[in-house]
Amino acid sequence: MRGFVLDHRRDIAAPAAVVWEVIADLPRYAEWNPFCIECRSTLKPGDPIDMVVRLRARPQRQREWIKECSEGHGFAYAMKPVPLGALSSLRRHRIEALGPERTRYDSHFELRGWLTPLVLALFRPALTQGFADMSAALQRRAETLWLQRKSAAPR
């Protein structure tokens, strides 16, 4: 199997700094993120990222490892590959300023390895819906924060 990839792109009506603030503020995920309801990490490459995600009726704990982090631009993490090429994953968040008040957010997730069909048989609908819901919720959260800040700013 070549692998399984989910990509979502959102153009967000908020500055890149606000989008980064939302995606990097891991302790607040429970406030806005319907898929990853708990998240802890330093975001330093090599350090763990501990998450609780909604894949089944009961949320599942996961530990993956930060691969890269560029403050203000995004970060990526992956599971430790299962031996013999059985399974590997990559999750990437990318943020690109399109202007002073517009940002492009790209969400990327991939699974590779011969166990991928089994994982998809168990979790494909939850993964597909979860990553779509998270991207939409990130957009709502960033745009809401930005509108609140703009309306509170002195004129």
N, C-alpha and C positions, 0 to 999 in steps of 0.2 A: 504494500500500500504506500502511495506517495505521501500520505499525511492528511491531516485535517486542519484547515485554516479558517478562522473567523476574523474578518476585518470590518471595523466600523469607523466611519468618518463623520465628524460633526463640526460645522462652522458655528462658533459660539459668539454671541454678541456681548463680549467682555474682554478686557485686556488679558494678554498671556499671563501676566503676573497673578491675576485672580484665578485663572484656570489652574495654574501651577499650585497656588495656595490650597485650592480644594483637593486636588489629586495627591498632594504631598502631605496633607494634614490627616495622617492615618488614624489618629485617635477619634476623629469626628466621622469616620465612615458610617457608623451606626445611625447618624443623624440624616443621611441622605442616600446611602448606597443600599439598594434592595438586594444585591447579589453578594457582595463581600461585606458582611455586617460587623466584622471586627478585623482589625489589621494593626500589626505592630512591626516596626523595623527601624533601624537607623538609616536605611537607604544607602549605606556604604557598600560598595562592591565586595562580595565575599561574605557579608553578614546575612543572617536569615531574615526572611519575611514570614511572619506567622499570621495566618488568616483563618477566619471562620466564614465559609461560603455556603450558600443555599444550593445544594445539588439534589437533595432528597427531602423527605418530610422533616428529618432532623438535620440541622446545619452540620457541616463537616469541618473538622480542623485540618489545616494543611500547613506544612512548612516547606518553603522553597527558598531560593538563594538569589540575592541581588547580583546581577551580572554587570549592570552599568547604571549610572545616575549622572545626569547633567542638570544641575539646578536650573529651574526655569524652563527646561526643554523636555524633560521626561526621564523615565527610568524603565528598566527591564529586569525580569527575574525568570528563573527556571527551576524546575524540579531537578534533583540529582538524577541523572539518567539511570534507568534500570539496566543491569548488565545484559550483554549480548544483543544490544540494540533493541531491546523489548519495548521501551517507551522513553520518550523525552518530551519536554514541553518548553515553550517560550512564551512569555507574556510581555508585551511592550506597550507603554504609554508614550505618545509623542505629542508635543505641543509646539505649534508654529504661529508666531504673530503674523496676522494678515494686515494689521494696521493698529492704530492706537487703541481701538475698542473692538477689535475682531480677532478671533483666534481659531485656528484649525486644530482639532484634537483627533488623533488617529489612535485607535485601539487595535492591537494585533494579538492574536492567540493562535498557537499552533501545537499540534500533537504529532509526533512521528514515532514509528516503530511498529513491530508486528503485533503488539497488544492494543494498538489504536482501535481496531474494530470492536474489541471487547469493551473498552472504555466508552466508545460511542454508543454501543448497544445499551449500556447502563445510563449514560449521562448526556447524550447528544441534545435532547430537548432542553434540559436544564442549562447546559453550557450555552447553547444558542440564545435562549431567552435571557439568561443571566447577563451575558456580555452586552446584549442590546439594551437591556434595562439599565445597566450601569452607565453606559454611554449617554443615554437620554437623561438619566438622573444627574450626571455630572454637568451636562449642559444647563439643566434647570437650576441647579445649585449655583453655578458660576454666574449665570445671568441674573438670578435673584439677588445675590450678594452685590453685584455691580450696580444694579438699579437702586438698591437700598443705599449704597455709598454715594451714588450720584445725587440722589434726592436729598441726602443729609448734608451734602457739601454746601458751604456758604456760597452765596451768589454774589 
